[in-house]
Amino acid sequence: MNIGILMSGQGAQKVGMAADLYANLPAYRATIDRASAVLGYDLQATVNMDEARLNQTAYAQAAILAMSVGIYNTLADILPEPKATLGLSLGEYSALTIAGVFDFEQAIAIVRDRGAYMQKAGEVNPGKMVAAMTEDQTMVVDVLSELAAAGKRVYPANYNTFNQLVFGGVAADVDVAMEVLATNGVKRLIELPVTGAFHTPLLTSAAENLANRLASESFGEAHYPVYSNTTGRAFIDVHATLLEQITAPTYFAQALQNMVKDVKVDTLIEFGPSDTLSKFARKVVDKTVNRYSVSDMASYEKLRNMLETQV
């Protein structure tokens, strides 16, 4: 198998996620407990009981990274080395961690602070995000560009698939964009439950704070290619790309397409709270590419059984 790993992004979190993994798998429990030691609070207790905190960016990002890496660790004894890996936005930190660019404690500490910076930026510059479900993404971008030229603060943010483009910005300006797009024939416009207009210039202060935070960090060499949402290609300059990522659009669809093509991926495995990226993959890559996701004991056992038949 030529395996490509997918790592979940923010928004996939939910109360009680992976509680059964924590209860039953020592490798998973050890990973979460290591994260708790860095964070200074009981991460699993937060995940199990504190929905309000879990939905805050400052807490959600560390929880998702710890869960994603924890699942990977439970399968490390049987999983062949991936050919490449790709995460959605926050998920890039998980992808870089399993590839050896960050060590786990370093990643948790960075993501803890990144989440706090992004939450603060969202509070200072409130915004919202909307998914436009249409194949005519050129038209969506043209509308946003025309509105921006007229002084509206609204921007393309996430190219998730070739028929889903998320845009964000100041709430009132996003509402105007929604009206124009509906008039132009976009029938599905879905408001997202997020706390800020991520991957837009409204997050500039977060990027500035992260630049200071990362200035003294040193990173390892990746064991295999890690693909960037920002460039659509494998990371070259990790520092610069992670800073650009905060305010620049993500190109998950293009990055996934390039990863599968470049390293001949025939099996995609998603780690994290949901199967969202696996669903995106169904719309982006050839149907012959196998897709799996692991978020609980049932899906863990299914994947482990499959891997055991391949070894």
N, C-alpha and C positions, 0 to 999 in steps of 0.2 A: 504493500500500500504506500502511496505517496500522500501523506497526511498534511493537511493545512488546518491549523488551530484558529478558531474564532473566539474572541473574548468580548463578553457583554459590556455594553456601555451604560451610562446613567439613565434612569427611567425604568430599568428592568427590576428594580428592587421591590420587595414585598415583605410584609411582616411574616415571620416564621420561615423565611426561605432557608432551605438546607438544614432545618432543625434535625431531620432524620439522619442526614449525613454526619452531623456533629455527634449525635447519640451513638452511632454505629461504627464509624470509621476513625480509628485512632490517628491516622495521618491527617485527616481533615480537621479533627479536633485540635491536634497539635498546631496546625497552621493558624487557626482562628485564635488560639490562646497566645501564640506569638504576636499576632496583631494586637490583641488586647494589651499586652505588655508595653507595646510601643505607644498605643493610643491613650493609655491611662484609664480606661474604663472597660467593663465587660462587654465585648462586642456581641457575643452571642445573646446575652440578655437583652441588649438593645434591639437586635434583630428580631428576637422572639416577642417582645412586649411593647416597644416604644415606636409606634407608627409615626407619630409627629416628628420625632427626632430622625427616624430613618428616612423620611421624605425631605429632610434638609440636606442640601448639597454638601455641607460640611461633614455630615455623617455618612451619607449614602455612598460617596465615592470610595471611602476606605472599606466599607462593608462589601461592596461589589468586587473590588480588587482582591480582598482576602478570600472571598468565596470562590472566585474564579481560579486563583492560584491554588487554593486548597483542594479543589476538585482535581486539578492537574496532578497534584502531589499524590492523591490516592491511586492514581493510575500510572505513576512513574515507573513502577516495577514491570509493567507489561506493555506500555505504550511505546511504539517505535519512535525514534527521534523525528519530530516533524520536519518536513521540507521547508516550511515557512509558517508564519503566524501573522494574524491581523486582528486588531481590536477596533471597536467603534469608539472614537474619541477617548474617553476615560479608559476604555478597554485596551488602548495602546500601551498603557502602563503595565497592565497585566501581561500583555504579549511580550513587552520588553523584559519583564521580570523572568518569565519562564525561559527566555532565550539567553539569559545571563548578563544582560546589560545592567540591570539593577540587582542588588540583593534584596531579599524580601523585606527586611526591616527598613532599608533605605526607601523602597517603593512606598510602603505604608506611610512613612513619615512625610514624604514628598506629597503624596496624594491627600493626606490629612490637611496639609497646608494649602494645597491647590484648591481643594473643596471650600475651605474657609475663604480664600481670596475670591473665588467665583461667587460664593453666596453674598459676600459683602458688596461686590460689584453689582450684583443683581438688586440688592437693596438700595444702593445709591442711584443706579440707573435702571429702574424697573422696565421690564419688557415682557413680551410673550412670543410664542412660536406656534406656527401653523403648518401642517403638512398639506401640500397641494397634490392631489392625486390625479396626475395627467401625464400623458406621454409627450405633450408639447411643452417641454421644459424651456425651450428657447423663448416661447411666448411669455412664460412666467418671469424669466430673467429680464426680458425687455420691459415688462410692466414695472418690475421693481426698479430698474434703471431709470425709467421715466419719472417715477415717483421720487427717487433719490435726487434727480436733477431738479425737481420742483421743491426740494428742501425736506422731503419726508425721510425719516430715519428708519428705513426698512431694507433688509439685505437677504440674499440667498445664504443659507446656513448649512444644510445637509442634503447632499445628493445620495440618498439611501439606496434607491433603485432607479432604473431608467423610467419609471412612472411614478416616483414619489420624491418630491423636492420640498424640503422644509425651509421656510423663511421665517425671519424674526426681526424684531426691532421694538421701537416704542409702541406701546399698545394701541394708541389712537391711530398711528400710522399703519400698523398691521391691519387694523380694521378697515382702513381705506383700501389697502391692497386687496383684502378679501372681497370687498364690494366690486372692485374693478375686475378681478379675476373671475368672479361669478358672472359678471356681465359678459366676459369673454368666453364663457362656456365651461369653466371648471366647475364640475358638479359636486365634487367632494373636497371640502376644506375642513380639516380636522384640527381643532385647537389642542395643543399638547399640555399635559400637566407638569410643567417645568417652572422653576423659580426665577428664570432670567432668560434673556435672549442670547443663548450661548452661540459661540462661533460667529459673533458679529462685533463691530467696534464698540458696542455698549460694554464689552468686557475688557476694555483697554487697561483699566487700573489693575485687573487681575493679572494680565500679562506682564505688567511692569513689576508687580510684587513677585510673580513667579521668576522673573529674570533675576531678581536679587537673590531669591531663594536657591536657584540652581547654580549661581555663579561659583560657589565653592564645592559643588558636587563633582565627583569623578565617576565615570561610567566604564563598564567592561565592554569587551567585544562580543557581539552577538554570535551565538553558535550556529545560527542559520538566519536567513533573511526575515526581517520584521517589516511588514509593509505599513506605510504611513497613509492615513486618510487625507492628509494635507497635500501631499505631492502625488499620491497614487502609485508611488514606487517604493522600493525598499529604503529604509532609513539610511542616510549617510551621516548627516550632522544632527545628532540626537538633540543637543541643547537648542539649536536654532529652530528645529522643526517643532519641538514641543512648545516653544514660546509662540511661534506663528499659529499653531493649532488653536490657541485660545480665542483668537479673533477672526481666523480665516475659515472659509467653508470647509466641510469635510466631503471627500469624494469616496465614500465607502464602496459604491458600486464599481467605480473604475479601478480602485485598489484591489478589490476582490477579483475582478476579471483579469487584471494583470498578474496577480499572484498565481491563480490557477493556470494561466497560460505559461508563465515563466518557468515554473518548477514542476509542471505537469501533475498538479494535484488531482487525485481521483477520489479523495475522501475528505470531507470537511467535518470537523468536530467542534461544536460550540460548548464552552464552559461558562456558566453563570446562571443568574436567576431565571432566564427565559430562553425561548427558542427563536427570538426575534430575528437574529442574524441568519439563522438557518432558513427562515422564511424569506428573508431578503435574497439569500443565495439561490433559492428556487427560481427567482425572477431574473437573476443576473447571469448565472453560469449554466452550462449544458446539463440537461436532466440526467445524463449518465454519471455525473459526479454524485457520489453517495453523501448523504447528510445525516449527522447525528447531533444530538444535544444532550447535555447532562446537567440536571438541576436538582435531582433528588435521588433517593435510593433506587427507585424503579428504573430510572433512566441510566443510573450508574451501573446497575447489574446487567442491564441490556447491553451496554457498550462493553463492559468487561467480558461478558460471555462471547460477544462477537470477536473481540481481540484474542481471546484464548483459542478460538478456532483457527485464527490466522497465524499463530506462533508455532 
